[in-house]
Amino acid sequence: MTPYAGTAATTIPIPGALIGAYWIDSVTLGVGTRRPDRHVHLGLVDVRSGLEMRGADLPVGTDITDFT
């Protein structure tokens, strides 16, 4: 991610295989990942700190390819 000011890009650590991500607001990403244990995880990540603010695991076998 590159800040608006054009400074260096910052990597946001997201564990698992990314299914999708979208902006909730100017500092929050909604992120969906498939974890190594095959759970689908949905979370809200604060891009300033890289920390997940809220999240939920869906059951193994949940077939999701996109979310909004």
C-alpha positions in Angstrom: 0.0 0.0 0.0 1.3 3.4 -0.9 0.3 6.4 1.2 -1.3 9.4 -0.6 1.7 11.5 0.0 3.8 9.2 -2.2 6.1 7.9 0.5 7.3 4.3 0.5 4.8 1.5 0.2 3.9 -0.5 3.4 3.1 -4.2 3.5 0.1 -5.2 5.6 0.7 -8.7 7.1 -2.3 -10.9 6.4 -2.0 -14.5 7.4 -3.4 -17.1 5.0 -4.3 -17.0 1.3 -6.1 -13.8 0.4 -9.7 -14.3 -0.9 -10.4 -10.6 -1.2 -10.1 -7.2 0.5 -11.9 -3.9 0.3 -11.8 -0.5 1.9 -14.3 0.0 4.8 -13.1 3.6 5.4 -9.9 5.5 5.1 -8.0 3.4 7.6 -9.8 0.0 7.7 -9.7 -2.9 5.3 -12.2 -5.7 5.2 -10.2 -8.9 4.5 -11.1 -12.4 3.7 -8.5 -15.2 3.9 -8.4 -19.0 3.8 -6.2 -20.2 6.7 -3.9 -23.2 6.6 -6.5 -25.2 8.7 -8.9 -24.5 5.8 -11.1 -22.1 7.8 -12.3 -19.0 6.0 -11.5 -15.9 8.2 -13.1 -12.5 7.7 -11.6 -9.6 9.5 -11.2 -5.8 9.8 -7.6 -4.6 9.7 -6.4 -1.2 10.8 -3.9 -0.2 8.1 -2.1 2.2 10.3 -1.0 -0.5 12.8 -1.6 -3.7 10.7 -3.6 -5.1 13.6 -6.9 -6.9 13.2 -9.6 -5.0 15.1 -12.4 -7.7 14.7 -12.6 -11.1 13.0 -14.6 -14.3 12.6 -13.8 -17.8 11.5 -16.3 -19.6 9.3 -16.6 -23.4 9.4 -14.3 -25.7 7.4 -15.8 -26.4 4.1 -17.3 -22.9 3.7 -17.1 -22.1 0.0 -16.5 -18.4 -0.4 -14.8 -16.7 -3.4 -15.8 -13.1 -2.7 -17.4 -10.9 -0.2 -18.5 -7.3 0.3 
